[in-house]
Amino acid sequence: PVVRTADRGRLHSLYQKLRTELQGDMGLAAPQLGLSIRAFVVQGTDTAWMAVNPEILRQSRTTSREWEACLSLPHYAAVVERPRTVHVRYNDVDGRRISRRLSGQDARVFQHELDHLD
């Protein structure tokens, strides 16, 4: 379900739970922990951040094929083709609406984690 972003205490608690379970990986979605919430955390290039109610607004036509693994399927990896760049919108851990352009690994992880929500 969609998360009401007015409940900042709940968002901060969820962020801490996801960060704790992330354990050095690149991303983790709430449904991977059995939580029916549209949110995930990304260990980005610069810092970790949480996306609540995320969506892709636009994506590049150029794609790349790279190996991906998933915490939901241990010891399994596959080559996945994804757009190289995405323009996204989401709420952050404080409930603020964020719009940004992601490319490279950040774009790939965002798309991978969004797959868990959709």
C-alpha positions as CSV (number, residue, x, y, z in Angstrom):
1,P,0.0,0.0,0.0
2,V,0.9,3.6,-0.4
3,V,2.6,5.1,2.7
4,R,1.2,8.2,4.3
5,T,4.2,10.5,4.4
6,A,2.9,12.5,7.3
7,D,3.9,9.7,9.7
8,R,7.6,10.7,9.9
9,G,8.3,8.6,13.0
10,R,7.1,5.5,11.1
11,L,9.3,6.4,8.1
12,H,12.4,6.9,10.3
13,S,11.8,3.6,12.0
14,L,11.3,1.9,8.6
15,Y,14.5,3.5,7.3
16,Q,16.5,2.2,10.3
17,K,15.1,-1.3,9.9
18,L,15.9,-1.4,6.2
19,R,19.4,0.0,6.7
20,T,20.1,-2.5,9.5
21,E,19.0,-5.4,7.2
22,L,20.9,-4.0,4.2
23,Q,24.2,-5.2,5.6
24,G,26.5,-3.8,2.9
25,D,24.3,-4.6,-0.1
26,M,23.1,-2.0,-2.6
27,G,19.4,-2.0,-1.9
28,L,16.5,-3.5,0.0
29,A,12.7,-3.2,-0.4
30,A,10.2,-3.3,2.4
31,P,8.4,-6.3,0.9
32,Q,11.6,-8.3,1.1
33,L,11.2,-8.1,4.9
34,G,7.5,-9.1,4.7
35,L,6.3,-5.5,5.0
36,S,3.5,-4.5,2.6
37,I,4.9,-0.9,2.2
38,R,5.9,0.9,-1.0
39,A,9.4,1.8,0.1
40,F,13.0,0.8,-0.3
41,V,16.4,1.9,0.7
42,V,19.3,2.4,-1.6
43,Q,23.0,2.5,-0.7
44,G,23.8,5.2,-3.3
45,T,27.1,6.3,-4.8
46,D,27.4,9.0,-2.1
47,T,25.0,8.1,0.7
48,A,22.1,5.8,1.7
49,W,18.6,7.1,1.1
50,M,15.0,5.9,1.3
51,A,12.4,6.1,-1.5
52,V,8.8,6.1,-0.4
53,N,6.0,5.8,-3.0
54,P,8.6,5.8,-5.8
55,E,7.8,6.2,-9.4
56,I,9.8,6.5,-12.7
57,L,8.7,9.5,-14.7
58,R,10.9,9.1,-17.7
59,Q,13.6,6.7,-18.8
60,S,16.4,6.8,-21.4
61,R,16.1,4.9,-24.6
62,T,19.7,3.7,-24.2
63,T,20.0,0.6,-22.1
64,S,22.8,-1.5,-20.5
65,R,23.0,-5.2,-19.7
66,E,24.6,-6.0,-16.4
67,W,24.7,-8.8,-13.8
68,E,22.3,-8.4,-10.9
69,A,21.8,-10.4,-7.8
70,C,19.0,-10.2,-5.2
71,L,18.8,-10.9,-1.5
72,S,15.5,-12.7,-2.2
73,L,17.3,-15.3,-4.4
74,P,20.6,-16.1,-2.6
75,H,23.4,-17.5,-4.8
76,Y,21.6,-16.5,-8.0
77,A,22.5,-13.8,-10.5
78,A,21.3,-12.9,-14.0
79,V,22.1,-10.4,-16.7
80,V,19.3,-7.7,-16.8
81,E,18.8,-5.0,-19.4
82,R,17.7,-1.7,-18.0
83,P,17.5,2.0,-19.1
84,R,20.8,3.7,-18.2
85,T,19.1,6.9,-17.0
86,V,15.8,7.4,-15.2
87,H,14.0,10.5,-14.0
88,V,12.3,9.6,-10.7
89,R,10.0,11.0,-8.0
90,Y,9.6,9.7,-4.4
91,N,9.2,10.9,-0.9
92,D,12.3,10.8,1.3
93,V,12.5,9.7,4.9
94,D,11.2,13.2,6.1
95,G,8.2,13.0,3.8
96,R,9.6,15.6,1.3
97,R,8.7,15.0,-2.4
98,I,12.0,14.5,-4.4
99,S,12.4,14.6,-8.1
100,R,15.8,13.7,-9.5
101,R,17.7,12.1,-12.4
102,L,19.6,8.9,-11.7
103,S,22.2,7.3,-13.9
104,G,24.6,4.4,-13.7
105,Q,24.5,2.2,-10.6
106,D,22.0,4.4,-8.7
107,A,19.5,4.1,-11.6
108,R,20.0,0.4,-11.8
109,V,19.4,-0.2,-8.1
110,F,16.4,2.1,-8.1
111,Q,14.8,0.1,-10.9
112,H,15.7,-3.2,-9.3
113,E,14.1,-2.2,-5.9
114,L,11.1,-0.7,-7.6
115,D,10.5,-4.1,-9.3
116,H,9.9,-5.5,-5.7
117,L,7.1,-3.0,-5.2
118,D,5.4,-3.3,-8.6
